């Protein structure tokens, strides 16, 4: 039996428009194992959040899954109705979003929201559900959890609200957690606390995590593996240290070069020329070829497949194929 808590196979997300169908996510595949944190990184518009939304069944119309499969803990979920998916969310999949206020009902106390979720998915009596709610708030670092159960979301700071959202995501012991930019709206010091909390709690629960972010610092500190997205496609995926320190795709190399080196004074910031294409104008072949300084004719004409270039390290790039071949010939 597979130990994957999530398998995404050849996912394609489309947006029908009057001028034609826009492809926002194109043939994306990856998996997440128990206790593993996979980072999904890329520029705004790369398709990261849409991928997470598709997994949790929260794609906004007219967006739709046009092809592929999403399997959570052995169960295929991409074809489920809204009613069926509402039972999967919470029970099998927990969610942590960028703005905790969007996840919390301002008219309900924190305790009522936690207890309702626990009762619904774990089928515990109210007194046992309340005990678990207090335990979750304590584990997520909320002081005086018994007292705080009766407070409303507006009575918590931003960092404390995000801790409550993490408690809510873990309330029903889900196998998978989708964390979409969970630290972006927080102060740097609070970000570090939330990252440490997320890592420790997922290790304890053995849940898998899909962490969607544009912050390479968060990726470096948090994840086991990282997938780099560009124009709706995964261009590189592998162990985080390998991808960050030995990137093979030109886009990943550009992202790494754009991170300032704090040990170098007066260093110029590198940038990737141009901008990500709109969904209506995705280039042929490799979508990055019009921004890549080393692009060749094949890059323009043919889309490179995601191919293994090292232990658990895959790249979608014709240039990396040439580089590997030249290294073998040199050896």
N, C-alpha and C positions, 0 to 999 in steps of 0.2 A: 504494500500500500504506500502511496506517495506521501512524503512528509511535507509537501507543499500546502500552505494555507491559501495561496492564491496562484492561479495560473491564468494568464492572459494570452490568448492565442490569436494572432493575425487580426487584431482589433482594428476596425475601420469606423470612423464617426463622420457622418455627413450632415450638411445643412442645406436643404433644398431652398433655392431662391428663384426669383423670376428670371434671372439671367443664367440659370444653370445650377448644378449641384456643386457645393464647395466641400472639399475633403479636408477636415480639420485634423484627423488622426488617421494615419495610413499604414496598415499592416504592422501594427505594434505587438510584439510578443515579449513576455518576461514572466518570471515566477518568483515567489517569496516563500521561504521555508519557515518553519516554526521558530520563533525567537529571533528571526532575522529582521533587520531594518534595511530596506532598499530605498535609496534616494533617487528621486526623479528631478533632474535639473535642466535648466535651459532658460532662454530669454522669454519675456512676455510674449504670448502668442504661439509658443512652441507646441502647445497641446497638453501640457502637464496636468493642469487642473481639470481639463475635459476628460482625460484618462481616469483620474481619480473619481470624478463625478459619474462616469460610466460604470465603474466598479461598484459604487455604492447605490446606483440606480437613481441618481439625481440630475440627469441630463435635462437641461431646459429645452423645451420645444422651440423651434422646429428641429433641434439637434436630435439625431437618432443613431443607434448602432446599426450600421448597414451590413456588417460582416464580422465574423470572428466569434470567439467564445470567451466567457468569463466564468471561471470555476473557483468557488470559495469552499474550502474544506471538503472537497470532493463533490460539491453540488453545483450544477450549472445554474447561474442566476441571471444571465443576460436576457432570457426570454420570459422572465416572470412578470406578472401583472403588478400594478402599483400596490394592491392589497397584499399580495404574496411578498413583495419586496419590503413592505413595512414591517413584516415579521422577521425578515432576514436582518434588516438594520437593527442594531441594538443587540440582538441575540447572537448573530454571527459576525457582524461588521460594526465597529464603533467608528465615530467620526470626530475629528478635532479640526475646527476651521480657524481662519485667520482672526476673525472678529468674534470673540466669545458671545457678544450680545446677540448675534444672529442665531446662536445655538440655544439660548436660554429664553424662557418665557418671562417677560418683565412683570407679569401679573401673578406669577406663582413663586412661592418660596423655593429656595434651593432644595430644601428637604423634600417638599412635595414632588418636585421634578425627579429627584433621585429615587424616591420611594415608588413613584408611579412606574418608572422604567424597570426597577427591580421586580416589582410585583407582576408586571406584564410578561417579562421574559423569563424570569426564574421561578415564577409561581410560588413565591414565598408569602406567608401570612404577614400582615402589616407590621407586627412587632419585630419579626425577624428581618424584614426589609428595612426597617428603621435602623436596626443594629448594623446592617451592612452599609447603609448610607453613612452612618457615623464613622465606621471603620474606613470607608473610602476617602472621606474628607480628611481623616487623620493621616492616612497613608500619602495623600497628596500634599500634605503640609499646611492644611488649614487649621489655625489655632482655635481652641475651644470649639471643636466641631459640634458638640451637642447644642450649644447656644446658637451657632451659625446656621443650623438647620432651618431656623425660623426666619432667616434674613432673605431679602430679595436681591436680585442681581445687581441693582444700582448701589447697594450698600457694600459692594466689594470693589477693590482696586482692579485694574486691568490684569495684572499678574495673578491675583487671587481668582478672578473670574476664569482665567485660562486653566488654573488648577481644578476648579469646579467642573469645567468642560471635560478635562481629562478623567476626572472621577466619573462623570456621566458616561463617557465613552467606554470605560472599563466596568460599568455597573453590572452588566449582564454576562460578564466573562466571555467577550467575543474572541474569535480565533484570529481576526484581522482588524487592524486599525488604519484608517485613512487619515493622515495628518496633512492638511493643506495649508502651507505657510503658517504653522502654529505659533511662530515667534516674531513674525514681521512687525506687528503693532506694539511690541513691548520694548522697554529699555534694555540696553545691552546686558546689564547685570541680571535683570530678570530673565532675559533670554537664556543665559547660561543655566540658571536654576531650572527652567522649564525643560531644557534639553536633558539635563542630568536626571530630572524626574521621569521623563518619558523613557529614557534608556533603562533606568532601574526597574520601573514598573513593568515594562514589556519583558525584561529578563525574568522577573518573578512570575509573570503570567504565561510566559512562553508564546505570547501572541506574535504574529508577524505584523510588520508596520510598512506601509507605503508612505514615505515622507516626501511631499511635493514642496519644492522650494527653488528660489533663484539664488540663494545665499550659499556660496561655496564654503564659507567658514562653518556654517551649520552642518553641511555635508561632511566636511573633514572631521568634525567632532562627534558626529552622531551615527553615521550609517556603516553597514558592513560592506555593501556593494552600492554602486551608483550607475544609473542609466542616464545618458546625456541625450536630450531630445532637441531636434531642430526641424522646424517646418512640419510638425506632425509625425516625425519619424525618429526612431532611436538610431543614433549614429555611432554610439559606443556604449558598452556596458561591461562592467567587471569589478573586481575588488577595489575598494575605494583608494587604498594606497597606490595601487598599480595605475589606476586611471588618473589620479591627481599628479603623481610624480613621473609617470611614463605614458602620457597620453599619446594615442596613435592617430586619432582623427584630427585633421587641420582645425576643425571648429573647436574641439576640446582643447587643443594646443592654444588657440586664440583666447579662450576663456581663462586658461591658466596664466597666460602672459599678461592678461589685463588685471590680475590681482597685484596690487602694489607690494613691493618688498620693503618692509619696515626697517631693514638693516642697511638699505642703500639710501644715501641722501642725494637729493637733486635728481632722482631717477624720473625719466619721462614715462607716463602711463602708456602702455600699448593699447591699441584698439583694433577691432576687426572692421575693415572698411565696409561701407554699405550698411544695409539693414535687412532684417528678415523679410522675405517676400510675403505679400498678402495671399490669402487663401485662393483668390481668383487668379493669381499669377505665379503659381509654384513652377519653378523651372523644370525642364526635362532632365532626365538623367539624375545625377546627384543634385539635390536641391540647394546645396551649398556652393556649387561650382562657380556661380557668378561673383562670389566673394572670396574664393580660394585663390591665393597667388600661385599655386602649383597645379591648377586644374589642366587636364589634358583633353583631347578630343573624346576619349572614352567616357570621361566624367560628364560631358555634355550630352552624350548620346544614350548611355546606359545607366540605369539605376543600380548602384552596387548593393549586393545582399549583405546582411549582417553575418559576418564570417568569423570563426574563431581564429584568433591570432596569438593566443597564449593560454595558460591555464585559467579557465573561466572568464577569459577576456575576449570579447568579440567587437569587431569594428566593421562599419559599412563604408569602405573607402577603397577605390582602386589603387590609390597611391600607397597605402599600407601594404597591399599585396605585392607591389613592386619592391617596396623596401624590404619585406621579408625574403623575397626571392634573391635580392642582391646580397643580403646577409648570408644566405645559404651558399651562394656561389663563392662568396669571400672565404667562408669556412672551408 
